[in-house]
Amino acid sequence: MEIKLFQKTQRDLAASINNVIDRYWEDEIDESKMIELIQKLYAINKSKFIKEGKYTTILRQQCGKRRLEVIDQVIDY
């Protein structure tokens, strides 16, 4: 399954993040691929990721605490 890097909405971004991390947890992609995809999603969609120094509300609601902990380890914001 292909991941679109340019996301239209925060909900689309959250769905892509969930997809990447879930595929990693299910051993469908390796750790380096997961890190690469999350970093690319972050770089291209920064304004949908972070508002006022925190993850956006939509991202927090849609991704959940465990996935955001993974993202914390992967990106520097």
BELTA-V284281 format. One record per residue. N is the residue number from 1. PSI is psi in radians with two decimals (999 if undefined). OMEGA is omega in whole degrees, 0 to 359 (* if undefined). D_FIRST is the distance of its C-alpha to the first C-alpha in whole Angstrom. Layout:
BEGIN
n=[N,N]
psi=[PSI,PSI]
omega=[OMEGA,OMEGA]
d_first=[D_FIRST,D_FIRST]
END
This chain:
BEGIN
n=[1,2,3,4,5,6,7,8,9,10,11,12,13,14,15,16,17,18,19,20,21,22,23,24,25,26,27,28,29,30,31,32,33,34,35,36,37,38,39,40,41,42,43,44,45,46,47,48,49,50,51,52,53,54,55,56,57,58,59,60,61,62,63,64,65,66,67,68,69,70,71,72,73,74,75,76,77]
psi=[2.33,2.43,2.21,2.28,-0.63,2.02,2.44,-0.74,2.92,-0.62,-0.72,-0.74,-0.81,-0.72,-0.71,-0.74,-0.82,-0.75,-0.84,-0.87,-0.70,-0.72,-0.64,-0.82,-0.54,0.19,0.50,-0.45,2.70,3.00,-0.73,-0.65,-0.74,-0.81,-0.78,-0.80,-0.77,-0.74,-0.69,-0.79,-0.75,-0.83,-0.68,-0.47,0.60,-0.75,-0.38,-0.24,-0.90,2.31,2.23,0.71,0.07,2.77,2.54,2.73,-0.77,-0.80,-0.76,-0.72,-0.76,-0.62,-0.62,2.89,-0.79,-0.75,-0.67,-0.55,-0.67,-0.81,-0.72,-0.65,-0.37,-0.60,2.73,1.87,999]
omega=[182,178,174,182,179,185,182,184,176,179,177,179,180,179,179,178,180,180,182,184,178,178,177,180,180,178,176,174,181,186,182,178,179,180,180,182,180,179,178,178,180,183,185,187,185,184,178,180,192,172,178,175,180,172,180,181,180,180,180,181,187,186,179,188,184,180,179,175,176,180,178,181,189,184,172,179,*]
d_first=[0,4,7,10,13,15,16,18,20,20,18,15,15,16,13,11,13,13,9,10,13,12,10,13,15,14,14,10,11,14,16,17,13,13,16,15,13,15,18,16,15,19,21,19,20,23,25,22,22,26,29,33,31,29,26,26,27,24,21,24,24,20,19,22,24,23,19,22,24,21,20,24,24,21,23,26,27]
END
